[in-house]
Amino acid sequence: MCGLKHQKEKRSMDYFAGLDVSVKETSVCVVDDAGKIVRETRVASEPEALLQVLTSTIYRFKRVGLEAGPLSQWLYSVLAEAGLPVICVETRHMRAVLKAQINKTDRNDGRGIAQMMRVGLYRPVHVKTLGSQKLRVLLTHRKLLQSKAIAIENDLRATLRNFGLKVGVLAIVRDDDVCRRLMTIPGVGPVVALTYRVTVDVPARFRNSKAVGAVFGLTPAKYQSGENERTGAISRCGDEMMRMMLYEAAQSMLVRSTKWSWLKAWAMKIARHRGMKKAIVALARRLAVIMHRMWVDGTEFRWSREVAAA
């Protein structure tokens, strides 16, 4: 009978909780309206672990306090949805109050926050809604990307200025006849065309157009010893940047380009028999050959096989 009466009195009493949140663990302290500590524990800084402690039917919380920090918005939203009277406290005000403690520990901070909730000595902070938080993150990341892009652009301009270059890639390609001809190939954009232009540099240094693919490491490596002879994967020798650009151009032609051509038909036939990856590599190798031939002949890309043969 006495135990039942004690439980009723306990439920009718107001309780206050202080949460000292860190990245991994949270120190929880619960005090009654007289300031007596009734429970202390450490749990993981996860909503489920905190709710197991704070949603107990034994305690009727009047205020639950936590300091504004990296995890506070996330934890605040979950605790508020569970119906708890959670309050996010302004950081500088809380530090000023807790500074009076002799020993600075997570356990003592939890006790201090609980007592602040009990006596009402706190300055609450407005916690934005989840939708506003997501938009805020989007705007923050957008600003970060812009600042990084500007910094990279400034570094590139400073480097190019040493060689007397003051224009961007598009302007360079626009004024270059070779790049403009190479860009008539579907999948070949300004960056691919300019990369090919500066990598090949002097087209006459290749004895024929077929040799370009081997120089860029896009031909199969061969192994022969005695009677053993086998053909392996591509050699991957030569300029890696150029090889990647040709691969991206080939992938763009096969996957993104909607306009059909004899070259795309040739690559799609390989894809049906040997798979898309091998078809892209084969197309990248053939692109290197065709781009060299176009450069030497001063011609544009020929979309039909009849025109190409002519």
Salt bridges, closest charged atoms under 4 A:
ASP14 OD1 - ARG60 NH2 2.77
GLU25 OE1 - ARG42 NH2 2.85
GLU40 OE1 - ARG107 NH2 2.98
GLU40 OE2 - ARG111 NE 2.50
GLU67 OE2 - ARG95 NE 3.97
GLU90 OE2 - ARG92 NE 3.30
ASP106 OD2 - ARG42 NH1 3.86
ASP109 OD2 - LYS104 NZ 2.52
GLU153 OE2 - ARG157 NH2 3.10
ASP176 OD2 - ARG197 NE 3.15
ASP177 OD1 - ARG180 NH2 2.68
ASP297 OD1 - ARG293 NH2 3.08
